[in-house]
């Protein structure tokens, strides 16, 4: 992934805060054991637990043989994205049609070493960690081996702990452009109000505020 200096995470806490701001949903990418075939990609919820990512998948999922053969996998999350039309990016004083469109987005790609968890108690502990992060308000049955309804479901899943070995984080929000340009685009995103426009505008303003306060990549 290409990351220009102005798109880089300002610090480690930035990408950790972004991943932790909502229930993390991303894609697990695993090399195919057959080098002539495409990699496997699995969409799933996950939880960031310190320097690890916690996942569980159904036991019949065809990705398992490829995970157990892998020394490294990739988990990637993308969000707060928006298309920025050419007319929004024309240089001051120039015609709108001279602008060049772009995409705004935030993404974090985590290269990880995988460990498969098959022990029932380890799987129950993983589920407790996931539920604590994704559903902190509670309201669910106690999770434990032999406790219903989750106990009877444990044989049908496998747990996966991904220990992070490298991070690539990118926040692409025109940080190399003048402040007035970025504020104008944020306001226009608010006005358009498409599905992910509020999140993109919020990220752009957050980055702008931090950079204005003296933060740097």
Helices and strands as residue ranges (DSSP letters): G 5-7, H 12-20, E 24-30, E 40-49, E 52-58, H 64-69, E 73-84, G 86-88, G 96-98, E 102-117, H 120-134, H 150-153, G 154-156, E 157-172, H 179-192, H 197-212
